[in-house]
Amino acid sequence: MGSTVYFEPIPWGMWSEDPAGFAAALGASFRETGFAVVASHPVASEVIDGAYAASKAFFALDKEAKGRYHDPDGAGQRGYTPFGKEHAKDKSARLPDAKEFFHVGRRLPEEAWTAVMKPTPSVREIETFDDDTYALYHALDQFGRELLRAIALHLEVPDDLFDGAVAAGNSVLRLLHYPPQPNAPPPGAIRAAAHEDISVITLLLGAEEAGLEVKHRSGEWLSLNPPPGSIVINCGDSLQRLTGGALPSTTHRVVNPTPERALFPRYSSPFFLHFEPDFVIEPIPSALHPEPPITADDFLMERLTAIGLVKAAAKSVSA
C-alpha cells in the first residue's frame, strides 16, 4: 500500500466554497485512517515561526532553568515536563518516551475552572515566550473550532454541539523537543511510542524532521510527512467515544531518526483541542458502539493515569 492514497491533502479553501464537499472529504479521511491533511491552512507563518523560535529557545535553557517550570503535582497539564515522565498507554513496563515538552493552556478569568485548569507559568528567561506561544495557541484554537463545524456537518449533528462544548475547553498547545541521538538509543527506546490522543481532535503543524507514522487498520504503518503549508488533523479518544468509534482515534508514533538525521533534533507543536471539563461525553444518535456517558474531566484523568502523568491512586480534581 502507498500512504499517498490515504493522506491526499484537502484544500482549506474548499470549506468556504463547498462546505458539504469539504466535510465529506474530511469525514471520509477520518473514517479510513483517523487522520486527515488540510492544505493551505489559515494559521499565519509569522505566528508559527515566532512560536517555534520561542520553543527552541526554551529547550536550549539549562536543566535547572527548565525545571523551575515543572509542577510535579500538575499532571503535566501546564508548564514543563522533563524527560522520562510520559509513556504510552498500558505500557508502564517499557522505557519512557525520549522527549521533553512544555504545555501552554487557555487564558481564562481567574474564577473560571480554577480547580482543573491552572494558569500557564510565565517564562521569565525568554522575553517573547508567553506572547509568541499563546499567539499560536489562539490561532490553532480558532482553526480547530472551525474544523469542528465541518465535523458536525459530516456527523449530521448541530454546530452548537461543539461550539458550546469547547469554547472554554481544557485545550493545550504542546511544545515538543526530541533531542539528537548521537549514540544508538537503548533497545526498545523510541521518540514517542505507539499511542492515541486523548483530545477531541489534534492539530499538528509539520515538523522540520520526519518520523510520524500512523497505523492503518490493515496493520501497516504509514509514514505521514505533510507538505509545507499543510496541517495534520487527527481524531482523539474523546471524539471516538462521542461517535462510538465511527471516527476512530488511531494509533500513531514518532520513530527514531535515520542514521543520517540522528544528529538533528526534532521539534513539533501539536494542539490538543479538548471539551470543557464538565461536558458530558455521551454517544450521538449515529454512534456505532455507544459507551456510557462520562464527563470530559473524568475521561481526561482516566487517560492521564494510563500514560503515567497522574498516579493511579490520584482522584480527579473535579470529583
Buried (B, 14 or more C-beta within 10 A) or exposed (E): EEBEEBBEBBBBEBBEEEEEEBBBBBBEBBBBBBBBBBBEBEBEEEBBEBBBBBBBBBBEBEEEBBEEBBBEEBBBBBBBBBBEBBBBBEBEEEBBBBBBBBBBBBEEEEEEBEEBBBEBBEBEBBEBBBEBBBBBBBBBBEBBBEBBBBBBBBBEBEEEBBEEBBEBBBBBBBBBBBBEBEEEBEEEBBBBBBBBBBBBBBBBBBBEBBBBBBBBEEEEBBEBBBEEBBBBBBBBBBBBBBBBBBBBBBBBBBBBBEEEBBEBBBBBBBBBBBBBBBBEBBBBEEBEEBBEEBBBBBBBBBBBBBBBBBEEEEEBBBE
